[in-house]
Amino acid sequence: MKTKASLPLLFSVVLMDMVGFGFIIPLIPDYIKQFQADPALLGLLMAVYAGGQFIAAPIVGRLSDKFGRKPLLLVSIGGTFFSLLLLAFAPSIEFVFLARLLDGLTGGNITVAQSYIVDITDGKSRAKGLGLIGMAFGLGFIVGPVFGGFLARFGLAVPALVAAGIAFLNCILILTLLPESLSAERKEAIRENPRRRFSFQELARTLRLPGTGVMLTMIIVYSFGFTLFESTFSLFAAEHLRADTAARGLLLTYVGLIIAFVQGGLVGALAKKFDERRILLSALIIAAAALAVYGFTSNILATALVLLPMSLASGIAGTLNRSLLSKSAPPETTGGTFGLSASIESLNRIIAPVIGAYAFTYLAPWLPGVIAGTAVAVAALIARRKLIQEDCLGKDAAFACYESR
């Protein structure tokens, strides 16, 4: 009964939280412009949020293991509420930075929500429960930007205030309706098998492993390229394409819908008919070419046309990277391996926005796309050599791959 009662509520909480988060994404260039700040600061704004999350999310996860999921969900979403109020009434660019840092430091609600799902489901229903959270995450990110762009027509503070209202409503729902999921037995099990902390020594050790190391190396360079594109796209659309907030929101929603379509069914159908490694290689090649070209587009229509193959390919590549990574690691190490992958992506969300915004502002508007495309092309070269030619994921080829590294 707890599962049936809690899953829809948790779905709603995550959905509304991601809608509120999506409101803000297309508005970052407008905050830069409002305070007449250097456009390169957009990269730092994105990085400071990601940096806060990188520091705090593992801590929030461990605290939820100790004190329960419900209190930490309240802390996390409560922090989002206050950060959005600070953003709405920010009198200077410094306060915008403070708001984004506060939101990052109190982040981790998705991690806690996933832990909640693990608490209330068994092995048979867990995939469905985690899939619902993933669906809520995706839907919120699709709906948020377009509504954020629309609300900005009534004032730059309006989307932040509406998002703050959503966060406040989420806190009320959690406080009054959501039961605590962490039982005494579950606490004891966690105490005996604590979460593994990220360390560069652990990453270096894993990168030396055959198969798993190859996939993580590919994820490092692919994630850097795609994160660089994501983090600078709003700046590119605002400064180079002269797209208003609503148009930027629609473009982001357009990309999100394509990726959702791919991940929701297309990639599964392709994987049933073709070799996942060859599908991944093809997707990486297409994504690399599209990313390199998109920076040279000069109007919204041309950009939208280039974003179509790029979104299709990146949706496939992102899914198959995770699928092949899971197949490269022994079952007992899958959780830790995915944790390392998530940490790598978090680090890229700190580094890539700074590099991308600097390249756009001080070097050339097309350069972030070329850098992103080059990074994804490197991932394609690794896939061709290691996955196709040397078959690093094959049972009999692991030693040969290890020796060739």
C-alpha positions as CSV (number, residue, x, y, z in Angstrom):
1,M,0.0,0.0,0.0
2,K,2.9,2.4,0.8
3,T,4.2,1.9,-2.7
4,K,0.9,2.6,-4.4
5,A,0.3,5.7,-2.3
6,S,3.8,7.1,-2.5
7,L,4.8,6.6,-6.1
8,P,2.3,9.0,-7.7
9,L,3.0,11.6,-5.1
10,L,6.8,11.3,-5.6
11,F,6.2,11.5,-9.4
12,S,4.3,14.7,-8.9
13,V,6.9,16.2,-6.6
14,V,9.8,15.5,-9.0
15,L,7.7,16.6,-12.0
16,M,6.9,20.0,-10.4
17,D,10.4,20.4,-9.2
18,M,11.8,19.9,-12.7
19,V,9.2,22.2,-14.2
20,G,10.3,24.9,-11.8
21,F,14.0,24.2,-12.7
22,G,13.2,24.3,-16.4
23,F,11.6,27.8,-16.0
24,I,15.0,29.3,-15.2
25,I,17.2,27.8,-17.9
26,P,16.3,30.0,-20.8
27,L,16.4,33.1,-18.6
28,I,20.1,33.1,-17.6
29,P,21.2,35.3,-20.5
30,D,18.4,37.8,-19.6
31,Y,19.8,38.1,-16.0
32,I,23.3,38.7,-17.5
33,K,21.9,41.4,-19.8
34,Q,19.7,43.0,-17.0
35,F,22.8,43.6,-14.8
36,Q,25.0,44.5,-17.8
37,A,27.4,41.8,-16.9
38,D,30.0,40.1,-19.1
39,P,28.3,37.3,-21.2
40,A,31.1,35.0,-20.2
41,L,29.7,35.0,-16.7
42,L,26.9,32.7,-18.0
43,G,29.4,29.9,-17.9
44,L,30.3,30.7,-14.3
45,L,26.6,30.9,-13.3
46,M,26.1,27.4,-14.7
47,A,29.3,26.1,-13.1
48,V,28.5,27.5,-9.6
49,Y,25.2,25.6,-9.5
50,A,26.9,22.4,-10.7
51,G,29.7,22.9,-8.3
52,G,27.3,23.3,-5.4
53,Q,25.5,20.1,-6.5
54,F,28.8,18.2,-6.8
55,I,29.8,19.1,-3.3
56,A,26.4,18.7,-1.6
57,A,24.5,16.0,-3.4
58,P,26.6,13.1,-2.0
59,I,26.3,14.7,1.5
60,V,22.5,15.0,1.1
61,G,22.4,11.4,0.1
62,R,24.3,10.2,3.1
63,L,22.3,12.4,5.5
64,S,19.1,10.9,4.1
65,D,20.6,7.4,4.8
66,K,21.0,8.5,8.5
67,F,18.0,10.8,9.2
68,G,15.5,9.6,6.6
69,R,14.3,10.6,3.1
70,K,11.4,12.9,4.1
71,P,13.5,15.5,6.1
72,L,16.2,15.7,3.4
73,L,13.6,16.2,0.7
74,L,12.2,19.0,2.7
75,V,15.6,20.6,3.2
76,S,16.5,20.2,-0.5
77,I,13.3,21.6,-1.9
78,G,13.1,24.2,0.8
79,G,16.5,25.4,-0.3
80,T,15.2,25.6,-3.8
81,F,12.3,27.8,-2.6
82,F,14.6,30.3,-0.9
83,S,17.0,30.4,-3.8
84,L,14.2,31.2,-6.2
85,L,13.0,34.0,-4.0
86,L,16.5,35.4,-3.9
87,L,16.8,35.1,-7.7
88,A,13.4,36.9,-8.2
89,F,14.4,39.9,-6.1
90,A,18.2,39.9,-6.9
91,P,19.4,43.5,-6.9
92,S,22.7,42.6,-8.6
93,I,24.6,39.9,-10.5
94,E,26.3,38.9,-7.2
95,F,22.9,37.9,-5.7
96,V,22.1,35.9,-8.9
97,F,25.3,33.9,-8.2
98,L,24.4,33.5,-4.6
99,A,20.9,32.2,-5.5
100,R,22.3,29.7,-8.0
101,L,24.9,28.5,-5.4
102,L,22.3,28.1,-2.7
103,D,20.1,26.1,-5.1
104,G,23.1,23.8,-6.0
105,L,24.2,23.4,-2.3
106,T,20.7,22.3,-1.3
107,G,20.2,20.2,-4.4
108,G,20.1,16.4,-4.3
109,N,16.4,15.9,-4.3
110,I,16.5,13.6,-7.3
111,T,19.1,11.4,-5.5
112,V,16.9,11.3,-2.4
113,A,13.8,10.6,-4.5
114,Q,15.6,7.6,-6.2
115,S,16.7,6.4,-2.7
116,Y,13.0,6.6,-1.6
117,I,12.0,4.4,-4.6
118,V,14.6,1.8,-3.6
119,D,13.2,1.8,-0.1
120,I,9.6,1.1,-1.1
121,T,10.0,-1.3,-4.0
122,D,11.3,-4.8,-4.5
123,G,13.5,-6.1,-7.3
124,K,10.5,-6.7,-9.6
125,S,8.9,-3.3,-9.3
126,R,12.1,-1.2,-8.8
127,A,12.8,-0.6,-12.5
128,K,9.2,0.7,-13.0
129,G,9.5,3.0,-10.0
130,L,12.8,4.4,-11.1
131,G,11.4,4.7,-14.6
132,L,8.6,6.9,-13.3
133,I,11.1,9.2,-11.7
134,G,13.1,9.4,-14.9
135,M,9.9,10.2,-16.8
136,A,9.0,13.0,-14.4
137,F,12.5,14.4,-14.7
138,G,12.2,14.4,-18.5
139,L,8.7,15.7,-18.7
140,G,9.5,18.6,-16.3
141,F,12.5,19.6,-18.3
142,I,10.4,19.6,-21.5
143,V,7.5,21.6,-20.1
144,G,9.5,24.0,-18.0
145,P,11.5,26.0,-20.6
146,V,8.5,26.8,-22.8
147,F,6.4,28.0,-19.8
148,G,9.4,29.9,-18.4
149,G,9.9,31.7,-21.7
150,F,6.1,32.6,-21.8
151,L,6.0,33.8,-18.2
152,A,9.1,36.0,-18.8
153,R,6.9,38.3,-20.9
154,F,5.3,39.5,-17.7
155,G,8.7,40.3,-16.1
156,L,11.9,38.5,-15.5
157,A,11.0,37.9,-11.8
158,V,7.7,36.2,-12.7
159,P,9.1,32.7,-13.7
160,A,11.3,32.6,-10.6
161,L,8.3,33.5,-8.4
162,V,6.1,30.9,-10.0
163,A,8.8,28.3,-9.6
164,A,9.2,29.3,-6.0
165,G,5.4,28.8,-5.5
166,I,5.8,25.3,-7.0
167,A,8.6,24.5,-4.6
168,F,6.6,25.8,-1.7
169,L,3.6,23.6,-2.8
170,N,6.0,20.6,-3.0
171,C,7.2,21.2,0.6
172,I,3.5,21.2,1.8
173,L,2.8,18.0,-0.1
174,I,5.9,16.3,1.3
175,L,5.2,17.5,4.9
176,T,1.5,16.5,4.9
177,L,1.2,13.5,2.6
178,L,4.5,11.8,2.0
179,P,5.3,9.0,4.6
180,E,8.9,8.3,5.6
181,S,10.2,5.4,3.6
182,L,13.4,4.5,5.6
183,S,12.6,1.6,7.9
184,A,14.9,0.5,10.8
185,E,15.8,-2.6,8.8
186,R,16.7,-0.5,5.8
187,K,18.8,1.8,7.9
188,E,20.8,-1.2,9.3
189,A,21.3,-2.5,5.8
190,I,22.7,0.9,4.6
191,R,24.9,1.1,7.7
192,E,26.5,-2.2,6.8
193,N,26.9,-1.2,3.1
194,P,27.5,2.6,3.0
195,R,27.5,4.6,-0.1
196,R,30.9,4.8,-1.8
197,R,32.4,8.2,-2.0
198,F,33.8,9.6,-5.2
199,S,37.6,9.8,-5.4
200,F,40.0,10.4,-8.2
201,Q,42.0,7.3,-7.1
202,E,38.8,5.2,-7.5
203,L,38.2,6.8,-10.9
204,A,41.8,6.1,-12.0
205,R,41.6,2.5,-10.9
206,T,38.3,2.0,-12.8
207,L,39.6,3.6,-15.9
208,R,42.3,0.9,-16.0
209,L,39.7,-1.9,-16.1
210,P,39.1,-3.5,-19.5
211,G,35.7,-2.7,-20.9
212,T,34.5,-0.6,-18.1
213,G,37.4,1.8,-18.4
214,V,36.8,2.1,-22.1
215,M,33.2,3.0,-21.6
216,L,34.0,5.5,-18.8
217,T,36.6,7.2,-21.0
218,M,34.1,7.5,-23.8
219,I,31.5,9.0,-21.3
220,I,34.1,11.5,-20.1
221,V,34.7,13.0,-23.5
222,Y,31.1,12.6,-24.8
223,S,29.7,14.2,-21.6
224,F,32.1,17.1,-21.9
225,G,31.1,17.8,-25.5
226,F,27.3,17.6,-25.0
227,T,27.4,19.5,-21.7
228,L,29.4,22.3,-23.4
229,F,26.6,22.5,-26.0
230,E,23.8,22.4,-23.4
231,S,25.4,25.1,-21.2
232,T,26.1,27.6,-24.0
233,F,23.0,27.1,-26.2
234,S,20.9,29.7,-24.5
235,L,23.8,32.2,-24.8
236,F,24.2,31.3,-28.5
237,A,20.5,31.6,-29.1
238,A,20.2,35.0,-27.3
239,E,23.4,36.7,-28.6
240,H,24.0,35.1,-32.0
241,L,20.5,34.2,-33.2
242,R,18.8,37.2,-31.3
243,A,16.1,34.8,-30.1
244,D,13.9,36.2,-27.4
245,T,13.2,34.3,-24.2
246,A,10.1,32.6,-25.5
247,A,11.9,31.4,-28.6
248,R,14.8,30.0,-26.6
249,G,12.3,28.1,-24.4
250,L,10.6,26.6,-27.5
251,L,13.9,25.5,-28.9
252,L,14.9,23.8,-25.7
253,T,11.5,22.1,-25.5
254,Y,11.9,21.0,-29.1
255,V,15.2,19.3,-28.3
256,G,13.8,17.8,-25.2
257,L,10.8,16.3,-27.0
258,I,13.1,14.7,-29.7
259,I,15.3,13.2,-27.0
260,A,12.3,11.9,-25.1
261,F,10.9,10.3,-28.3
262,V,14.3,8.6,-28.9
263,Q,14.7,7.4,-25.3
264,G,11.1,6.4,-24.9
265,G,11.0,3.9,-27.7
266,L,13.2,4.4,-30.8
267,V,16.5,3.4,-29.2
268,G,14.9,0.2,-27.7
269,A,13.6,-0.8,-31.1
270,L,16.9,-0.1,-32.8
271,A,18.8,-2.1,-30.1
272,K,16.6,-5.2,-30.8
273,K,17.5,-5.2,-34.4
274,F,21.1,-4.0,-34.5
275,D,24.4,-4.3,-32.6
276,E,24.3,-1.6,-29.8
277,R,28.0,-0.8,-30.4
278,R,27.5,0.0,-34.0
279,I,24.4,2.0,-33.3
280,L,26.4,4.0,-30.7
281,L,29.2,4.6,-33.2
282,S,26.8,5.9,-35.9
283,A,25.1,8.1,-33.3
284,L,28.4,9.6,-32.2
285,I,29.4,10.4,-35.7
286,I,26.1,12.1,-36.5
287,A,26.1,14.0,-33.2
288,A,29.7,15.2,-33.8
289,A,29.0,16.5,-37.3
290,A,25.7,18.2,-36.2
291,L,27.4,19.9,-33.2
292,A,30.3,21.2,-35.3
293,V,27.8,22.6,-37.9
294,Y,25.3,24.1,-35.5
295,G,27.6,26.9,-34.5
296,F,27.7,28.2,-38.0
297,T,23.9,28.6,-38.3
298,S,22.6,32.2,-38.5
299,N,18.8,31.9,-37.9
300,I,16.4,30.0,-35.8
301,L,15.1,27.8,-38.7
302,A,18.5,26.7,-39.7
303,T,19.4,26.0,-36.1
304,A,16.2,24.0,-35.6
305,L,17.0,21.9,-38.7
306,V,20.5,21.1,-37.4
307,L,19.2,20.3,-33.9
308,L,17.0,17.5,-35.3
309,P,19.8,15.0,-36.2
310,M,21.8,16.2,-33.2
311,S,19.0,15.5,-30.8
312,L,18.2,12.2,-32.3
313,A,21.8,11.1,-32.2
314,S,22.5,12.4,-28.7
315,G,19.4,10.7,-27.3
316,I,20.6,7.4,-28.8
317,A,24.2,7.9,-27.6
318,G,23.3,8.9,-24.1
319,T,21.1,5.8,-23.6
320,L,23.5,3.3,-25.2
321,N,26.5,4.7,-23.3
322,R,24.7,3.8,-20.0
323,S,23.5,0.5,-21.4
324,L,27.0,-0.6,-22.5
325,L,28.5,0.7,-19.3
326,S,26.2,-1.5,-17.3
327,K,27.1,-4.5,-19.4
328,S,30.8,-3.8,-19.0
329,A,30.7,-4.1,-15.2
330,P,30.0,-7.1,-12.9
331,P,26.6,-6.9,-11.4
332,E,27.9,-6.4,-7.9
333,T,29.8,-3.2,-9.0
334,T,27.2,-1.7,-11.2
335,G,26.0,0.8,-8.6
336,G,29.5,2.1,-7.9
337,T,30.2,2.3,-11.6
338,F,27.1,4.4,-12.3
339,G,28.1,6.5,-9.3
340,L,31.4,7.2,-10.9
341,S,29.7,8.0,-14.2
342,A,27.4,10.5,-12.5
343,S,30.4,12.2,-10.8
344,I,32.2,12.5,-14.1
345,E,29.1,14.2,-15.6
346,S,28.9,16.5,-12.6
347,L,32.5,17.6,-13.0
348,N,31.9,18.2,-16.7
349,R,28.9,20.5,-15.7
350,I,31.4,22.6,-13.8
351,I,34.2,22.7,-16.4
352,A,32.4,22.8,-19.7
353,P,30.2,25.9,-19.2
354,V,33.2,28.0,-18.2
355,I,35.2,26.9,-21.3
356,G,32.1,27.2,-23.6
357,A,31.1,30.7,-22.4
358,Y,34.7,32.0,-22.6
359,A,35.1,30.6,-26.2
360,F,31.8,32.1,-27.3
361,T,32.4,35.6,-25.7
362,Y,36.1,36.2,-26.4
363,L,37.0,34.0,-29.4
364,A,34.1,33.1,-31.8
365,P,30.4,32.3,-31.5
366,W,30.9,29.1,-33.6
367,L,33.8,27.8,-31.5
368,P,31.8,26.1,-28.7
369,G,30.0,24.0,-31.3
370,V,33.3,23.0,-32.9
371,I,34.8,22.1,-29.5
372,A,31.8,20.1,-28.6
373,G,31.8,18.3,-32.0
374,T,35.5,17.5,-31.6
375,A,35.0,16.0,-28.2
376,V,32.2,13.8,-29.5
377,A,34.3,12.8,-32.5
378,V,37.0,11.6,-30.1
379,A,34.4,9.5,-28.4
380,A,33.5,8.1,-31.8
381,L,37.1,7.2,-32.5
382,I,37.4,5.4,-29.2
383,A,34.2,3.5,-30.0
384,R,35.5,2.5,-33.4
385,R,38.8,1.3,-32.2
386,K,37.9,-0.2,-28.8
387,L,34.3,-1.4,-29.2
388,I,34.3,-2.4,-32.9
389,Q,37.9,-3.3,-33.9
390,E,39.2,-4.7,-30.6
391,D,35.8,-5.8,-29.2
392,C,36.6,-4.6,-25.7
393,L,33.2,-5.7,-24.4
394,G,33.6,-9.2,-25.7
395,K,34.4,-11.9,-23.1
396,D,37.4,-13.2,-24.9
397,A,38.8,-9.8,-25.9
398,A,39.0,-8.2,-22.5
399,F,42.7,-9.1,-21.9
400,A,43.7,-7.8,-25.3
401,C,42.0,-4.5,-24.8
402,Y,43.6,-4.1,-21.4
403,E,47.0,-4.8,-22.9
404,S,46.5,-2.3,-25.7
405,R,45.6,0.6,-23.3
